[in-house]
Amino acid sequence: MPRPIDRQEREALLTATQTSVILKTGAIIAAVTVLVAGAILILRYGGRADSFALAAQLLLLAAAAVSGGLLLRLELSLRSRRPKLPIAVFFPAVFLAFLLGLAALYPSAPSYLETAALAEVSPVMPLTVLIVVSAAYGWAYRAVFFALLANLSAVDYIKEIAGPEFADQIHIYWDGAVRYGDPVALIMIRAVPRSNAGSTDLDSAAEALQRAITPHLRRSDRCGRYARDTVWVLFARTNAALAEVPVQRLLERLHRNSELQDCLDRCNAALRCGVAAYERRMQSPQDLAAAALAAADEAERKGHELQFRR
């Protein structure tokens, strides 16, 4: 089962995903919300509540659900400008949807959210329950929204996060190669599905791969995530010819790592490795990354584990 994505991954996913996909995700949740809320309201009130009032409540909840992704993106935008302020946009929208629904249904319904009984306990109890219900729905919405968005969106949120880190890590080695001719080799190791059947949680496989690689690197080498399914390894002062022996040794150690192999088996994944070295015609670190990725793709097409970019 894929792990829940964390806050940083959620923000990257929300920022990079197209608006149409965000609205589609919200529409799916809205449809479920209308079905569940409609069933509850009809069972609770039957024919005692005005049908227009019931429809108004369902439309308000559906509008909050459909626009929820856009409201969450607005929250993120506002928080980036005022990081110290606890900005919330989605929660007030849901709260207003429930509150306006309360105004529409009550007093046409005998007791919406048991309002009358709660008011007898304390005048503030109806408002307290409304806040709790809104907060609970908001928490559930966020959890379901991002779980759906991760599956519906084509955005690789790990790549969105790791891009700046990759550029920072490789910058000093790239400058050494460009200015002084110091060789540098980049390895892209990708976890790819063995077949369409079974689990393909490549994110977990890549995490296990990075953990397995790190202990076997020299102090001058670097390693990090490049994408959800890909780990990059940089060998300093190493050209393509010199990289053959250490890369083969690294792969042998990965084969002997039982934790990694168990994870690959669970995820129905296999490793494909592409190696590229700096060449004078390359204009940026991304050119080197693209060459290593192309080698990994070629290894997959040929059914090989390892491919060097010649």
Long-range contacts (C-beta under 8 A, 24 or more apart in sequence): 1-201, 2-150, 2-201, 2-203, 2-204, 3-203, 3-204, 4-143, 4-146, 4-147, 5-146, 5-150, 5-157, 8-161, 9-157, 9-158, 9-161, 10-146, 10-157, 11-76, 12-155, 12-157, 12-158, 12-160, 12-161, 13-146, 13-149, 13-150, 13-153, 13-155, 13-157, 13-160, 14-69, 14-72, 14-73, 14-76, 14-146, 14-149, 15-73, 15-76, 15-160, 16-153, 16-155, 16-157, 16-160, 17-149, 17-153, 17-155, 18-153, 19-70, 21-149, 21-152, 21-153, 22-69, 22-70, 22-73, 22-149, 23-66, 23-69, 23-70, 24-152, 25-69, 25-145, 25-148, 25-149, 25-152, 26-65, 26-66, 26-67, 26-68, 26-69, 26-70, 26-145, 27-65, 27-66, 28-148, 29-65, 29-68, 29-141, 29-144, 29-145, 29-148, 30-61, 30-62, 30-63, 30-65, 30-66, 31-62, 33-61, 33-62, 33-65, 34-58, 34-61, 34-62, 37-61, 41-105, 44-109, 45-105, 45-109, 45-110, 48-109, 48-110, 49-105, 49-108, 49-109, 50-105, 50-108, 52-104, 53-104, 53-105, 53-108, 53-109, 54-105, 56-100, 56-101, 56-104, 57-101, 57-104, 57-105, 60-96, 60-97, 60-98, 60-100, 60-101, 60-104, 61-97, 61-98, 61-101, 63-97, 64-93, 64-94, 64-96, 64-97, 65-141, 67-93, 68-93, 68-94, 68-141, 68-145, 69-145, 69-149, 72-142, 72-145, 90-138, 90-141, 90-142, 91-134, 91-135, 91-138, 94-134, 94-137, 94-138, 94-141, 95-130, 95-131, 95-134, 98-130, 98-133, 98-134, 98-137, 99-130, 102-130, 156-227, 156-228, 157-228, 158-203, 158-206, 158-225, 158-226, 158-227, 158-228, 159-226, 159-227, 159-228, 162-224, 162-225, 162-226, 162-227, 165-224, 166-224, 166-226, 166-232, 166-285, 166-289, 167-285, 169-222, 169-224, 169-234, 170-222, 170-234, 170-285, 170-288, 171-285, 173-222, 173-234, 173-236, 174-278, 174-284, 174-285, 174-288, 177-278, 182-236, 182-237, 183-237, 183-238, 183-239, 183-242, 183-277, 183-278, 184-234, 184-235, 184-236, 184-237, 184-238, 184-277, 184-278, 184-288, 185-234, 185-235, 185-238, 185-239, 185-240, 185-242, 185-243, 185-275, 185-276, 185-277, 185-278, 186-232, 186-233, 186-234, 186-235, 186-275, 186-276, 186-277, 186-288, 186-289, 186-291, 186-292, 187-232, 187-233, 187-234, 187-235, 187-243, 187-247, 187-250, 187-273, 187-274, 187-275, 187-292, 188-226, 188-230, 188-231, 188-232, 188-273, 188-274, 188-275, 188-289, 188-292, 188-293, 188-295, 188-296, 189-213, 189-230, 189-231, 189-232, 189-233, 189-271, 189-272, 189-273, 189-296, 190-229, 190-230, 190-231, 190-271, 190-272, 190-273, 190-274, 190-293, 190-296, 190-300, 191-229, 191-230, 191-264, 191-267, 191-269, 191-270, 191-271, 192-229, 192-269, 192-270, 192-271, 192-272, 192-300, 193-268, 193-269, 194-268, 194-269, 194-270, 195-268, 197-268, 198-268, 199-266, 199-267, 199-268, 200-267, 200-268, 200-269, 201-266, 201-267, 202-228, 202-229, 202-267, 202-269, 203-228, 203-229, 204-263, 204-266, 204-267, 205-229, 205-263, 205-264, 205-267, 205-269, 206-230, 206-231, 208-259, 208-260, 208-263, 208-264, 209-254, 209-260, 209-271, 211-259, 211-260, 212-253, 212-254, 212-257, 212-259, 212-260, 213-250, 213-254, 216-249, 216-250, 216-253, 226-289, 229-269, 230-293, 230-296, 232-289, 232-292, 238-277, 239-277, 240-275, 240-276, 240-277, 240-308, 240-309, 240-310, 243-275, 243-277, 243-308, 244-308, 247-273, 247-275, 247-306, 248-306, 251-305, 251-306, 270-305, 271-305, 272-296, 272-299, 272-300, 272-304, 272-305, 272-307, 273-299, 273-305, 273-306, 273-307, 274-298, 274-299, 274-306, 274-307, 274-308, 274-309, 275-306, 275-307, 275-308, 275-309, 276-308, 276-309, 277-309
